[in-house]
Amino acid sequence: FCCLYTSINKKRVIQKERERTYRKNINTTTMAESPSAKRWLPLEANPDVMNQFLWGLGLQEDEAECYDVYGLDEELLEMVPKPVLAVLFLYPITSQSEEERILQDSINKEASSRVYFMKQTVGNACGTIGLLHAVGNVTSEIKLLEGSFFDRFFKSTASMGPMERAAFLENDREMEVAHSVAATAGDTEASDNVDTHFICFTCVDGELYELDGRRSGPISHGASSPGSLLQDAAKVIQGMIQKNPDSINFNVISISKKAGGAY
């Protein structure tokens, strides 16, 4: 099908179903290429939880906020607050999605050096990795609280490679504690028995990139712009959904610039 939900009424029905069955599943049990023994509880796919997590780590509250994206047709995309800085997408891990990942990794071209990318080595950390990818690629467009975790993390890892950043995060006790607090702050009891995965879409140097810590590197999806980021990401997401027609386990969240902030 061409969109997640085709009407406001259907949006509400599926939203309620998602809240009952799916809110907790934003991370995957599938490990990265070089897994560690460390595992975290998954974060909840909940904008309120994510907002508190981001704001507590140094994203200023008047700068940006997470919002549910209730559908991928134009009418529902127009409801999302603009401008959109990044798009997070939750999808089920299937044999088909794994084959697609391996294929794309084999033909992946070199990405812009300005793309902030890191690998995932901690189990059930992809929600946090997605948020780090989102913030890490817009640090020039938003204000981080000076001396905060985000401010220190991105300054410390700026010159590192993807695996070095992964190791830095894995050994960062402050982030581990913050993640744990957020993981237990949602509406559902946290469980690590999940089979879904969160990725991030962002625009860097006029290209739409898919950022997934399980991949070998950023995946380019062609030309984009800050103004068309949401629509461009929606097209890619629609293609991914169409390959899993029997599943409703999808969730899209935007990180949008708040009105009044510099952009």
Secondary structure as GFF3:
##gff-version 3
##sequence-region A 1 263
A	DSSP	alpha_helix	8	21	.	.	.	ID=ss1
A	DSSP	alpha_helix	47	57	.	.	.	ID=ss2
A	DSSP	beta_strand	64	69	.	.	.	ID=ss3
A	DSSP	alpha_helix	74	77	.	.	.	ID=ss4
A	DSSP	beta_strand	84	92	.	.	.	ID=ss5
A	DSSP	alpha_helix	95	107	.	.	.	ID=ss6
A	DSSP	alpha_helix	126	136	.	.	.	ID=ss7
A	DSSP	alpha_helix	149	157	.	.	.	ID=ss8
A	DSSP	alpha_helix	162	170	.	.	.	ID=ss9
A	DSSP	alpha_helix	173	183	.	.	.	ID=ss10
A	DSSP	beta_strand	196	204	.	.	.	ID=ss11
A	DSSP	beta_strand	207	211	.	.	.	ID=ss12
A	DSSP	beta_strand	219	223	.	.	.	ID=ss13
A	DSSP	alpha_helix	229	242	.	.	.	ID=ss14
A	DSSP	beta_strand	251	257	.	.	.	ID=ss15
###
